Amino acid sequence: MTQPQARPLQPPGFAGLARWARFALMSRAQILTALLLGSVAFLVLYPIGTVVMLTFLPSDLSGVFGNIPWYRAFEEPGMTQSVINTIKVVVAVQAISMPIAVMIAWLLARTDLPGSRSFEFCFWVMFFLPSMGVMTGWLLLFDPDFGLLNEWLKDWGLVNGSVFNLYSFWGIVFVHLTTYGISVKVMLLTPAFRNLDGAVEEASRICGAGRMQTLFRIVLPILTPAMLVVLLMSIIRGLETFEIELILGTPIKFQVYSTKIYLLMANSPPEFRAAGTLGTSVLAMVLPLIVLQRWASTRRSYATLTGRSSSARVRLGAWRWPVFVLVLFSIAFMSLLPFTLLVAGSFMKLFGFFDLPQVWTIDHWVKALGDVTFTSSLRNMLYLGCGTAVLAVGLYALVAYCVVRVRGRLGGPLDMLSWLPLTVPGIVLGFGYLNMAVQVPLFAFFYGTIGALILVSFLAAMPLGVQVLKVHMLQMGNEIEEAGRIVGGSWLATFRRIVLPLSAPAIAVVGIMVFAGTIRSVSSIMLLSTGDNRVLSVLQVEFLSDGSLGPAAVVGTVIVLISVAAAALVRLVSLRFGVQTR
Amino acid sequence: MADLSLFIRRLTKRFGRFTAVESIDLEVRQGEIMALLGPSGCGKTTTLRMVAGLERPTEGEIRFGDRTFVSVAGRIELPPEKRHVGMVFQSYALWPHMTVFENIAYPLKLRGVKKAELRERVARVLALINLGALTDKTIPQLSGGQQQRVALARALVYEPSLMLFDEPFSNLDSQLRGQMRLELKMLRRKVNMTGLFVTHDQIEALSMADRVAIMKDGHIEQVGAPQEVYKEPRTRFVRDFLGRVVTLNGLVEQRGGDIAVKLGENGPSLAVASALPRGIVSGDRVELSIRPEFVTLLGEQDAGRPNSVQATVEDLLFTGERFEARMRVGADSILFDLPPDRGWREGQAVSLCLPAESVSLWPEEGKRV
C-alpha cells in the first residue's frame, strides 16, 4: 500500500498564480465583480468619453467630424433654442402631470374608490403603450388638415379654421401626458401612498383635523421625499424623449436637443462635433439632477417607517361614484381611445378621410405583410427584443447578485455604474456608439448590425432591470445561499442551482419588461440604424416622417399589441410569484 | 358639571359576513379606566376604533356624557375630529416630518391656540412625561420608549375628556413595558382621565385598569374589578385567559352541606368550600380548578394532610428562577412550578395541598350546562 505522496510545490505557473491571487486577494465572487465592473465601465464610459473628447479635437480636422468647430457650436442657429425648448417641454409636462398623478395615486391607494386595483393595472398597461402608436391615433382626431374633431367643429359651424393642431408645442405636451407622463407617476406613487401607515392619518383626525386638512398637512408632507424622487425620475426620463418631438416638432421647426442632435447628424457631412457639444452640455445638465435624485432616494423614507397598513380607508361619501366615473373616463380617454383610433386608421383607405366613397380597406395590412421591408423589420425587432432580453437577464442577474452580496469596494461602484445609463439620454448613448465606430476602426464592423442595437438597448434597460433583481435578491436574504454553501455546494453551484431557480420569476419579469421596453424605443437605436438592421419602431418613424400614416398605423398597431401583451404577462407573472416590479 | 361617562349600547360591527363585534353593552364611568381584554380577533380594537370614530358601527350607539358620538338608528355620526377624544396608537402614529414639539403642538394649532399659550402648554405636557430635553428632536431620532411618551403627550396636550389606548405598550420590550405601566399609573394621579384601554396582555389589563371587560368572539364575557374577575371568573374562558390554572377531574360527593370531589377510584377526596355549579349534583363528573399560586408544596413529614394529593414529576424544565414541572396526579397531568433551591429529579413523588377555600368547580370540559 502506498502512502499518498505529498504534492510537490507547484511551479509558479498560471494556475498557481490564480490560486495565490484568490487566496491572497479575493474570492471568486469578487473576481467576477471586478470583471463586471470593468466591462460595464468600459461599455458605458468609453462611448460617452468619445463624445466628450469630440470637443477637444483640433479644429483643423474639419470635414471628418463636421464643419462646425465645437467652440462655435452654440452660435449655430437653433442650438440654444433646442435646449430651451427641451426645458419648456419638461416643465410643462411635469407641472401638469404631477398634481394629477398625486391626486389619482391618493384616490387609488387611500380612499374607498371602487375598482382601485383594476385602475392601477390600467395605468400600468398605459405605461407600456408605445408613444408613437398613441400619437398616430391622436393624429386622426387632432390633425390640423383632416383631424376628426376639427372637421366636426367646422361642420357644426362652431368655428371657421382648425382649432386643434397636434403639430405644436401643446400637441407635444399632450402626447407626453397621455403616454407615460401621468401613468408612470401613478404607477410609482400608488405603492408609496399605500405603504403609508394609516394610523398617522387617523391620529390627525383624532387630534381634530378634517379629511382635507389631514391630506395636505400630514399625508402629502410625509410623502414629499417619495414624490421628489418620482418627480426627478420623471424629469430625467423626460429629457430622453425623442420620437414625439421628431414627428410633431420637425414640421414646425420646433426642436429639442435630441432631435437637434439627430438633425445635425443627418447633415452632410454629419456635424459630429456640434452634436457632441450639445450632448455633452445635456449630460452636464442631467448630472446634478441625478445626484439630487440619488440623494433624495437614499434618505430615509418616511413612508416605510412602519409596515402596518391602514385598515380603514378615507370614505369619499357622495363623491365616490362621480370620482369613479371621472377616473374611468380619463383612463379610457388616455388608452382605449387612441388605440381604437390607431386601429381604425390602419384600416382606412386614406388616413383620416372619412368622406371618401370607400372609407375602409385592408390594403395597408395586406401590403405590409407582403412587403419585405415590413417583414424584415418585424424579424429584426424580434431579434432585437429577444436578444436584448436574453443578454439582459443573464448579466443583470449577475450584476444584481454581485452588488447585493459583494458590496464593499467593488460592489458599491458596480451599483453606481449600473445606474449610470439612466443619466445618459438614449440619443447621446447611441451617438456615442456611432462615434466610437467612426473613431475606432476596431468597432467599425459593429455599425449597422443588430448586435450594436442589442448592446445599446441592453445598457439603456440596465438601471431598471438591475434594480428589480436587486430588490428581489435582498428579499431572498443571505441565509438561503449560505445554507447551500454549508451543505457542500461551491459558490458557482450555489448560484446556479439555488439562487437562479429561486429568482426565476423575477428574472422572467425583467426579461419581458426589457423586451417590451426595447421594441418600442427609438432614441438610443435611431443613430445606429441602417437599412440592414432596421426594426419596426424605426420603420414607423420613417413612415410618420414622410406622411405615410396608413402604413404607420399598421406598424403602430403591431407594436402596441405586442407591448400590451408583454405588459399583461409581466403583471401576471409578478402577481403570481410576488415579484416587486418597482 | 355634566356626567362624562361613556355609554355603549347594542354596538355591532360586521365586515361583510364576518361579525367582529356583536351587540355589546358597556359603560365606562367618569374618571375610570376600563380595559378591553381578549385574544386577537375578539373585536376589542374594532370596539375602540368605533368609539374613536375610525370605524362606522353596523348597529347600535355610543354616547359620551350628553353628546351622541354615533347612533345608527338616529342617523348621527360625529367624525373623529369632532369627538375631542385622545388616542394613543399601537404604532404611535407620530408624524415623521415634524419634530417632537410640532407633533404635540399640532392639535393645539388646529384648535387655534395662540402662540404663547401653545408653547406653554406643550412645555407643561413635556415636563409631565419627562421629555423636556427632546423638544426639537425629529421622530426617527427617538427610541421606542421616547416615541411612546411623545404619542402620550400628543394625546394629553389638548386635555380630552376621554382617552383611548390601542395596545400602547405592545411594541416595547418587557422591561420598558413595566416602566411605562408604572409611569402611566402615576400620571393618573396628576391628570384626571376617563379611559378605554385595549390589550391582549392580562397583566397589563389587571394592573392598569379599574375595571376589566374580557372579550371573546365579539362578545363581552365578563366585566368587573381586576381582583374580582381574577378570583371569580364566570366562564372557563375568562378563568384560563387571566392566568394559569391547575385542573383535575373527579366525581362530586355531597354529604349534608359538605361538598367534596373524589379523584379516581382509589384517589383522595378533596373538600371544596365553593358551591356546586348550576346543574351539577352529587355523583356527577366535575372539573376542579385552582390557581397554582394557591397550591402549596408539602414536605415529606406532612404526607397525609387533609386536601392533599400525591403527584409524580414527569418532566422538568429549569428556567433560572424556578423549575417548571409537568406532573401526573392520578389520570390527570398538571403544570406546576417547583422552587429552584432543591434538587428535583424526574420520577420523584411530591405531595401538594389544594386548600378547600381556593378551589372552584366547573362542569366537565366540553359539557354544556
Interface residues (C-beta under 8 A of the other chain):
Chain A: D197 A199 V200 E202 A203 S204 R205 I206 C207 G208 A209 G210 Q213 R217 I218 P221 I222 T224 R300 Y302 L305 T306 R308 S311 A312
Chain B: R49 A52 G53 L54 E55 P79 P80 E81 R83 H84 V85 G86 M87 F89 Q90 S91 Y92 A93 L94 W95 P96 H97 Y106 P107 L110 R111 P140 R154 A155 Y158
